[in-house]
Amino acid sequence: MSNILIQLLIIGLVAGVAGGMFGIGGGAIMVPAMVLLLGMDQKFATGTSVAAQILPIGILAALVYHKNGNLNIKYAVLIAIGLVIGNFFGALFANQPYISSALMKKLYGIFLLAIGARYLLVR
């Protein structure tokens, strides 16, 4: 197997572990929003986030969260509907000629700092 294929597999594995542990991916947005804005328990929000992204990436992780009572399927379906619509509009915005890659990188960094600060500073 070529070096690039091994690197891609490792990247996928690391991303998958992070996704399974923290609901990262779309969960980098969904999980903090559910915890900070809706007051959900961290594990419950993670399980719900994973289920919202279930096909195909989260199915096994969602089963584990469901088995342990940390998943709300109704919430996950509602979030998934919002994801489909929101992803479309987010892609339209991000691909405007006046939105540069550098600006997108800065906006994402600001978003991550704001979420991180909120997690660290608010009970």
Secondary structure, DSSP 8 states (H G I E B T S, - for coil): --HHHHHHHHHHHHHHHHHHHH--STHHHHHHIIIIIT---HHHHHHHHHHHTIIIIIHHHHHHHHHTT---HHHHHHHHHHHHHHHHHHHHHHTSTT--HHHHHHHHHHHHHHHHHHHHH--
